[in-house]
Amino acid sequence: MCQLILETKGLGKYYGRQWAVKDVCLQIPRGKVYGLLGPNGAGKTTILKMLTGLIKASKGDIIVFGEPWQRKHLERIGALIESPALYGNLTAGENLLVHTKLLRIPSKKIFEVLELVGLENTGQKLVSQFSLGMKQRLGIAIALIGEPELLILDEPANGLDPVGIQELRELIGSFPQRGMTVILSSHILAEVSQIVDCIGILSEGMLRYQGEIDRRQDLEKLFMKVIRGEIND
């Protein structure tokens, strides 16, 4: 049986009388890439915000690293949720330096993560002059700076061109070999089909399907069947 690094039980979030996420029971195996899939508005980002403490769940439980979720666990989690928060008047290295000081991490890690995401040659270029894709890469670098056990990425391919998406795919696929588990949300199936080991498919705030996947499987066909209600886990 696979050891779980994270599990949710009956996780839900409502605003007013409207449920954004309802009774979601995720099971994230350690050392895998887990694809959280669904159309826009399905509840993916809401779930990831609850997992990282950005918003509080209305109901349910989150178990992470074998314990009920606590703020101390964030030291072992790296995350890029929506757009990265960056200092436009600083360079990529200076942005990372801020985080190394906050997290009390040796500054020698900065070049390592910049090289990992392909930003090692940006020099003194200010982040305000970066393309959207470069900013996205820097956001991932910030998520990696603390050497997290669990990496949470929300639509990380936003703003990347086809070459950038392929490079990102290869990068994410290498993370389990570095001891990381990845939760990757996306509505672009082609982006994740070649790297995920397990998937959860959301529709209208509910988890409609969850399980391991064969990368030779037609993920788009499975996805559409689940969204249309033709398959239930």
Stockholm file with secondary structure:
# STOCKHOLM 1.0

chainA/1-233         MCQLILETKGLGKYYGRQWAVKDVCLQIPRGKVYGLLGPNGAGKTTILKMLTGLIKASKGDIIVFGEPWQRKHLERIGALIESPALYGNLTAGENLLVHTKLLRIPSKKIFEVLELVGLENTGQKLVSQFSLGMKQRLGIAIALIGEPELLILDEPANGLDPVGIQELRELIGSFPQRGMTVILSSHILAEVSQIVDCIGILSEGMLRYQGEIDRRQDLEKLFMKVIRGEIND
#=GR chainA/1-233 SS CCCEEEEEEEEEEEETTEEEEEEECCEEETTSEEEEECCTTSSHHHHHHHHTTSSCCSEEEEEETTEECCGGGGGGEEEECSSCCCCTTSBHHHHHHHHHHHHTCCTTHHHHHHHHTTCTTCTTCBGGGSCHHHHHHHHHHHHHTTCCSEEEEESTTTTCCHHHHHHHHHHHHHGGGGTCEEEEEESCHHHHTTTCSEEEEEETTEEEEEEECCTTSCHHHHHHHHHTTSCCC
#=GC SS_cons         CCCEEEEEEEEEEEETTEEEEEEECCEEETTSEEEEECCTTSSHHHHHHHHTTSSCCSEEEEEETTEECCGGGGGGEEEECSSCCCCTTSBHHHHHHHHHHHHTCCTTHHHHHHHHTTCTTCTTCBGGGSCHHHHHHHHHHHHHTTCCSEEEEESTTTTCCHHHHHHHHHHHHHGGGGTCEEEEEESCHHHHTTTCSEEEEEETTEEEEEEECCTTSCHHHHHHHHHTTSCCC
//
